[in-house]
Amino acid sequence: MANSYQGTAIADGFDVTTFAEGAKIADVVFLLVPDQVAPGLYNSEIGSYLKEGALVVVASGFNIFYERLEVGKVDVGMVAPGMIGARVRSRFLDGGGFPCFDSVEKDFTGRALERVLSLALGIGGLTAGAVYCSARDETLMDLFAEQAVWPNEALVHELWLSKEPAEVFEKCAEDGFISQLKYHSTVSQYGQLSTSLNMDVSKLQEFFKNVAENRILGGGFTKEFIGMDNEGGGNGMEKKLEELYTAASTSELRMGLDKV
Protein backbone atom coordinates (compact mmCIF):
# COMPACT_ATOMS: atom_id res chain seq x y z
CA MET A 1 0.00 0.00 0.00
CA ALA A 2 1.82 3.06 -1.29
CA ASN A 3 1.80 6.23 0.80
CA SER A 4 4.14 8.99 1.90
CA TYR A 5 5.66 6.79 4.60
CA GLN A 6 6.76 4.26 1.98
CA GLY A 7 8.88 6.85 0.22
CA THR A 8 10.43 7.98 3.51
CA ALA A 9 11.22 4.39 4.51
CA ILE A 10 12.88 3.64 1.16
CA ALA A 11 14.88 6.87 1.36
CA ASP A 12 16.08 5.82 4.83
CA GLY A 13 17.35 2.52 3.46
CA PHE A 14 14.56 0.14 4.49
CA ASP A 15 13.12 -2.65 2.36
CA VAL A 16 9.38 -2.13 1.99
CA THR A 17 7.10 -5.18 1.69
CA THR A 18 3.42 -5.99 2.07
CA PHE A 19 2.18 -6.63 5.60
CA ALA A 20 1.94 -10.38 5.02
CA GLU A 21 5.41 -10.66 3.47
CA GLY A 22 6.93 -8.64 6.28
CA ALA A 23 5.17 -10.72 8.94
CA LYS A 24 6.60 -13.95 7.55
CA ILE A 25 10.21 -12.89 8.12
CA ALA A 26 9.77 -10.65 11.17
CA ASP A 27 11.19 -11.39 14.60
CA VAL A 28 9.48 -8.29 15.99
CA VAL A 29 6.32 -6.54 14.82
CA PHE A 30 5.52 -3.04 16.10
CA LEU A 31 1.80 -2.51 15.62
CA LEU A 32 1.69 1.28 15.43
CA VAL A 33 -1.35 1.90 13.24
CA PRO A 34 -4.44 3.63 14.74
CA ASP A 35 -6.25 1.55 17.37
CA GLN A 36 -9.43 1.25 15.34
CA VAL A 37 -7.50 -0.07 12.32
CA ALA A 38 -5.14 -2.45 14.12
CA PRO A 39 -7.46 -5.46 14.72
CA GLY A 40 -8.61 -5.74 11.12
CA LEU A 41 -5.08 -5.36 9.80
CA TYR A 42 -3.44 -7.68 12.32
CA ASN A 43 -6.06 -10.42 12.23
CA SER A 44 -6.26 -10.55 8.44
CA GLU A 45 -2.75 -9.69 7.19
CA ILE A 46 -0.25 -10.17 10.00
CA GLY A 47 -1.13 -12.58 12.81
CA SER A 48 -1.54 -15.77 10.80
CA TYR A 49 1.76 -15.19 8.95
CA LEU A 50 3.98 -14.69 12.00
CA LYS A 51 6.52 -17.35 12.83
CA GLU A 52 6.32 -19.08 16.19
CA GLY A 53 8.00 -17.10 18.94
CA ALA A 54 7.86 -13.71 17.22
CA LEU A 55 7.22 -10.65 19.36
CA VAL A 56 4.21 -8.41 18.78
CA VAL A 57 4.50 -4.98 20.41
CA VAL A 58 1.78 -2.37 20.83
CA ALA A 59 2.19 1.26 21.88
CA SER A 60 -1.03 1.35 23.91
CA GLY A 61 -2.93 -1.28 25.82
CA PHE A 62 -6.24 -0.61 24.07
CA ASN A 63 -6.51 -3.58 21.72
CA ILE A 64 -4.79 -5.99 24.11
CA PHE A 65 -7.04 -5.17 27.05
CA TYR A 66 -10.21 -5.39 24.96
CA GLU A 67 -8.92 -8.66 23.39
CA ARG A 68 -9.34 -7.43 19.84
CA LEU A 69 -6.20 -9.12 18.50
CA GLU A 70 -6.12 -12.84 17.69
CA VAL A 71 -2.67 -13.76 18.98
CA GLY A 72 -1.17 -17.21 18.51
CA LYS A 73 2.13 -18.73 19.62
CA VAL A 74 3.93 -15.40 19.98
CA ASP A 75 5.13 -13.03 22.68
CA VAL A 76 2.97 -9.96 23.21
CA GLY A 77 4.29 -6.83 24.89
CA MET A 78 3.55 -3.17 25.33
CA VAL A 79 5.94 -0.22 25.00
CA ALA A 80 3.81 2.88 25.60
CA PRO A 81 5.81 6.14 25.56
CA GLY A 82 4.70 8.82 28.01
CA MET A 83 4.93 11.34 25.20
CA ILE A 84 2.90 12.50 22.20
CA GLY A 85 3.93 10.65 19.06
CA ALA A 86 5.31 13.68 17.25
CA ARG A 87 7.95 14.14 19.95
CA VAL A 88 9.06 10.53 20.56
CA ARG A 89 11.62 10.61 17.76
CA SER A 90 12.79 14.18 18.34
CA ARG A 91 13.35 13.61 22.06
CA PHE A 92 15.34 10.49 21.24
CA LEU A 93 17.51 12.49 18.85
CA ASP A 94 17.92 15.22 21.47
CA GLY A 95 19.17 12.60 23.92
CA GLY A 96 16.48 13.42 26.46
CA GLY A 97 14.25 10.43 25.91
CA PHE A 98 11.02 9.95 27.81
CA PRO A 99 9.53 7.59 30.41
CA CYS A 100 7.64 4.54 29.24
CA PHE A 101 4.90 2.17 30.36
CA ASP A 102 6.08 -1.36 29.60
CA SER A 103 4.50 -4.76 30.09
CA VAL A 104 4.42 -8.37 28.96
CA GLU A 105 0.94 -9.56 28.07
CA LYS A 106 1.94 -13.00 26.79
CA ASP A 107 5.26 -14.70 27.46
CA PHE A 108 5.36 -17.56 24.96
CA THR A 109 9.16 -17.78 24.71
CA GLY A 110 10.03 -17.00 28.33
CA ARG A 111 12.11 -14.04 27.11
CA ALA A 112 9.35 -11.53 26.46
CA LEU A 113 10.30 -9.06 29.21
CA GLU A 114 13.94 -8.99 28.12
CA ARG A 115 12.90 -8.32 24.54
CA VAL A 116 10.35 -5.65 25.46
CA LEU A 117 12.85 -3.74 27.59
CA SER A 118 15.46 -3.96 24.82
CA LEU A 119 13.03 -2.34 22.41
CA ALA A 120 12.06 0.32 24.95
CA LEU A 121 15.75 1.11 25.41
CA GLY A 122 16.26 1.31 21.66
CA ILE A 123 13.66 4.05 21.17
CA GLY A 124 14.73 6.09 24.21
CA GLY A 125 12.00 4.77 26.50
CA LEU A 126 14.30 3.89 29.39
CA THR A 127 16.30 7.12 29.45
CA ALA A 128 13.89 8.78 31.87
CA GLY A 129 12.81 5.54 33.56
CA ALA A 130 10.21 2.86 32.90
CA VAL A 131 7.07 1.85 34.78
CA TYR A 132 5.83 -1.73 34.57
CA CYS A 133 2.14 -1.26 33.84
CA SER A 134 -0.35 -3.78 32.47
CA ALA A 135 -2.34 -3.12 29.31
CA ARG A 136 -5.47 -2.92 31.47
CA ASP A 137 -4.04 -0.24 33.76
CA GLU A 138 -2.50 1.73 30.89
CA THR A 139 -5.81 1.72 29.03
CA LEU A 140 -7.76 2.74 32.12
CA MET A 141 -5.36 5.53 33.00
CA ASP A 142 -4.99 6.81 29.45
CA LEU A 143 -8.68 6.94 28.55
CA PHE A 144 -9.83 8.15 31.95
CA ALA A 145 -7.18 10.84 31.98
CA GLU A 146 -8.07 12.02 28.48
CA GLN A 147 -11.82 11.96 29.02
CA ALA A 148 -12.31 12.87 32.67
CA VAL A 149 -9.34 14.06 34.74
CA TRP A 150 -6.44 14.80 32.41
CA PRO A 151 -4.98 17.47 34.75
CA ASN A 152 -4.81 14.98 37.64
CA GLU A 153 -2.85 12.43 35.62
CA ALA A 154 -0.68 15.26 34.36
CA LEU A 155 0.25 16.26 37.90
CA VAL A 156 0.95 12.75 39.12
CA HIS A 157 2.75 11.38 36.09
CA GLU A 158 3.09 13.57 33.05
CA LEU A 159 4.48 16.77 34.55
CA TRP A 160 6.98 15.07 36.82
CA LEU A 161 8.13 12.30 34.51
CA SER A 162 7.48 12.89 30.84
CA LYS A 163 6.89 16.66 30.55
CA GLU A 164 4.30 15.71 27.93
CA PRO A 165 1.95 18.62 28.81
CA ALA A 166 4.76 21.05 28.04
CA GLU A 167 5.02 19.52 24.56
CA VAL A 168 1.25 19.57 24.14
CA PHE A 169 0.96 23.21 25.16
CA GLU A 170 3.81 24.11 22.82
CA LYS A 171 1.82 22.55 19.98
CA CYS A 172 -1.27 24.44 21.19
CA ALA A 173 0.66 27.70 20.91
CA GLU A 174 1.89 26.81 17.41
CA ASP A 175 -1.22 25.20 15.90
CA GLY A 176 -4.13 26.03 18.20
CA PHE A 177 -5.84 23.78 20.75
CA ILE A 178 -8.08 21.90 18.32
CA SER A 179 -5.54 21.58 15.50
CA GLN A 180 -2.84 20.16 17.80
CA LEU A 181 -5.04 17.12 18.47
CA LYS A 182 -3.80 15.68 15.16
CA TYR A 183 -0.54 14.83 16.93
CA HIS A 184 -2.41 12.50 19.32
CA SER A 185 -3.72 8.99 18.68
CA THR A 186 -7.15 8.59 17.05
CA VAL A 187 -8.49 7.22 20.34
CA SER A 188 -7.24 10.33 22.15
CA GLN A 189 -8.67 12.68 19.51
CA TYR A 190 -12.11 11.06 19.57
CA GLY A 191 -12.19 10.68 23.36
CA GLN A 192 -11.20 14.27 24.09
CA LEU A 193 -13.49 15.85 21.49
CA SER A 194 -16.60 13.72 22.06
CA THR A 195 -16.37 13.85 25.86
CA SER A 196 -15.51 17.53 26.21
CA LEU A 197 -18.36 18.59 23.92
CA ASN A 198 -20.84 16.72 26.14
CA MET A 199 -19.30 17.64 29.50
CA ASP A 200 -21.43 19.31 32.17
CA VAL A 201 -19.12 22.12 33.24
CA SER A 202 -21.61 23.96 35.45
CA LYS A 203 -19.92 22.95 38.74
CA LEU A 204 -16.49 23.76 37.36
CA GLN A 205 -17.76 27.13 36.17
CA GLU A 206 -19.24 27.74 39.62
CA PHE A 207 -15.90 26.98 41.25
CA PHE A 208 -13.99 29.24 38.83
CA LYS A 209 -16.57 32.00 39.30
CA ASN A 210 -16.15 31.86 43.07
CA VAL A 211 -12.37 32.09 42.79
CA ALA A 212 -12.48 34.96 40.29
CA GLU A 213 -15.31 37.03 41.76
CA ASN A 214 -14.99 36.41 45.48
CA ARG A 215 -11.40 35.45 46.25
CA ILE A 216 -9.63 37.58 43.63
CA LEU A 217 -11.84 40.45 42.43
CA GLY A 218 -13.78 40.61 45.70
CA GLY A 219 -10.60 40.91 47.73
CA GLY A 220 -11.10 37.80 49.86
CA PHE A 221 -7.75 36.27 48.99
CA THR A 222 -5.89 39.57 49.44
CA LYS A 223 -7.35 40.12 52.91
CA GLU A 224 -6.50 36.55 53.86
CA PHE A 225 -2.97 36.78 52.46
CA ILE A 226 -2.04 40.16 53.94
CA GLY A 227 -3.74 39.50 57.26
CA MET A 228 -1.90 36.22 57.66
CA ASP A 229 1.52 37.85 57.65
CA ASN A 230 0.50 40.15 60.49
CA GLU A 231 -0.19 37.15 62.71
CA GLY A 232 2.41 35.73 65.07
CA GLY A 233 4.59 38.83 65.26
CA GLY A 234 5.07 39.21 61.53
CA ASN A 235 5.98 35.62 60.62
CA GLY A 236 2.46 34.33 60.13
CA MET A 237 3.08 33.57 56.43
CA GLU A 238 6.10 31.44 57.23
CA LYS A 239 4.09 29.41 59.73
CA LYS A 240 1.15 29.04 57.32
CA LEU A 241 3.38 27.89 54.49
CA GLU A 242 4.94 25.34 56.81
CA GLU A 243 1.43 24.07 57.66
CA LEU A 244 0.49 23.89 53.98
CA TYR A 245 3.68 22.03 53.01
CA THR A 246 3.04 19.58 55.85
CA ALA A 247 -0.52 19.03 54.64
CA ALA A 248 0.67 18.62 51.05
CA SER A 249 3.24 16.01 52.11
CA THR A 250 0.43 13.73 53.29
CA SER A 251 -1.98 14.43 50.43
CA GLU A 252 -3.06 11.86 47.86
CA LEU A 253 -0.96 13.66 45.24
CA ARG A 254 2.22 13.43 47.33
CA MET A 255 1.57 9.79 48.24
CA GLY A 256 1.07 9.01 44.55
CA LEU A 257 4.35 10.68 43.59
CA ASP A 258 6.23 8.70 46.23
CA LYS A 259 5.04 5.49 44.59
CA VAL A 260 6.14 6.50 41.07
N, C-alpha and C positions, 0 to 999 in steps of 0.2 A: 504494500500500500504506500504509494509515493506521497510524500509531503515535505514540508520544509525541513523537518528533523532528519529526513533521509539524506538530504544534501549536506547538512552539517556533519552528520556521522561519517559520511564518505570522505568529506574534506579533512576530518580529524583522523583518518586512517583506519576506520572500522569497516569490516565486511558487513554488508546489509543483506539479510535474508528474509524470508517470510517467517511468520510466528512459528509455524509448525516445523520448518527446517531448523530454525534456531533452537527450538525446544529439544529436538532430537540430539543435539551435540552439547547442550548446555550442562554445566555443573551447577551453575547458579542462575536463577531467574529472578530479576527484580520486577515485580508487578507494580508499575508506577503510573498506569493509566487511571483515569477518573474512576471513583468507586462504583458508579452506576454502570460503567462499561466493563469493568474487570471480570465479573462472573461469566458473562456471555463469551468474552474473549478467551478466558482461561479454560473454561469447561469445554469449549468447542475446538480451540486451535492450539492449546498449549498442554494442558494437564495430561491428556492421553498419550502424548508424544514424549514425555519426560522419561529419562532413564531412571532406573531404580537408584535411590540414594541421592538424587539431586536435591538442591536446596531452593525452596521457593520463599522469597522475602517480600513482605508488604511494608508500606510506609505508614500505614494506619491500621488499627485493629478492626475497622468496620466490617469488612467482608469475612474475616476470620470469626469474629464474635457472632455474627448473624448466620454463620455456616452456609455461606453462599458459594463457596469454592469446593469443588469435588476433588479432594486431594487423595492421592494413592500412596504408594510406598516411597514417600519422599520426606525430607525434613521441611518443616514450616517454621519460619521465624518472622519477627517484626523488628524493623529498624525505623523508628519514627522520630525524625529530627524535631527538636523544640524550636522550630524556625520556619518562617514562611518559605515556600519553595524557591522563590526568586533569589533568596539570599543564601541558600545552602552552599551553592558553588562558590559564590563570591567570598563568603566568610572562610571557606576552606582555603581559597587562594590567598586571602589576607593572613592566614595562619592563626586566626582567632578561633575557628571552629564553633561548635555549639553543643549543648547537652542533648542527650538522646534518650528516648524510651525504647528499651530493647526487651525482647522476650523470645522464648522458644515455645511454640504452640504444638509442635509435633517433633519428637526426637527419634526418628526412624533409624538413623545411623549410630546414635550415641555420641555424636560429635557436633550436634546442632548448635549448642551454646558457643563453642569455640569458633565455629564458622560465622555465626551471627556477629559476635564481637569483633572478629577480624574485618568483616565488612563495615561495621560501624566505625572502626578505627580508620579504615581506608577512605571514608568520605568526610572525616573530621568530626565524627560523632562521639568520640571519646575525649577530645581535647578539653572540653569543659566539664566532663564527667557524664556518666551514664546512670540511668535509673532502671532497675529491672521492674517492668510493669506489664501485666498481662494484657492481651488484646481486649478483654472485657473492660478492664479498668481504664485503659487508654481511650477506648470508645466512649465510655461513660463520661470521663473527665472532659474529653475534647468536645463532644456534642453538648453536654450540659453547660460547659464554659461558654461556648459560642452562642448558645440559645437562651441562657438564663443568667449566669453570673460570671461573664467574662472577666470583669475587673477583679473578682475574688481570686480566680485562678491566676490572673496576671500577677497579683501581689505575692501569692504563695510560691508560684513556680517561675512564671515567665520573666518578671522583672529581675528577680534575684539570680536566675540561672541563665536563661537564654537571651535576655534583652530583646525578645521578639517584639513587644509593644513599641519599642523605640524604632524598630525597622518598619512596623506597620504605620506608625504616625509619620514617619519620614515619607512613606509612599502616599499617605493622605495629603501631606503638604504639597507633594509634587503633582499628584493625579486627581486629588479630590477623594472624599470618603467613599463614595459609591464606586467610582472607577477603580480604586485600589483593590477592590474585592477580587478582581480578575487574577491577582497574584496568589489567591487562596485556592484550596481544593474546591471542587464542585459542591461537595457536601457542605463545606463551610459557607460558600456563597449562598446556597439555597437555605440553609439553616438560619443564617444571620438575617437575610432579607425577609423570608417568610415569617419568622418569629417576631422580629422587631416591628413589622408592619401591623401585627395583630396584638402587640403588647399593650396591656392596660397600664399606662404610666401615671395614672391619677395620684397614687400614693407617693410616687417618686417626685412628681411635680409639687405635691403638698409639702414634702420634706424640703425640697430646694427653695420653695417660696418662703418657708419659715426661716431658713438660713439667710436668704437674701433680704427679706423685708424686716424681720425682727432682730436677728443677731447682728447683721451687718448694717443695713440702712437705718434700722431703728435704734442702733447704738447699744444693743444688749451686750454684744461681744466686747465692745470697747470699754464699757463700764466694768464688765467682769475682769477684763485683762488689766486695766489700769488700777482698779481697786485691789486686785490681788497683790500687786507689788508693794502696796502700802501696808499690807499685813505683816506681822512678825518683825517689826522694826526695819522694814525696807527690803527684806529678803524673802518675801512671800512667794515671788515667782520661782525662785530657786527651789523652795520647798515643794511647790505645786508640780513643777516639772519632775522632781524626784518621785513624787507620788504617781504621776502619769507614766513615767518610765517603768516603775515597779508594776503598775497595773498592766502595762503593755507586755511586760516580760512573762506574764502568766496568761495572756490572752490566747484564744484559739489560733490566731495568726502566728504568734511567736512559737507556740507548741508545734504548729505545722512546719515551720521553717527548721526547727531543731531536728525534725525527722527526715528532712530532705537530704 
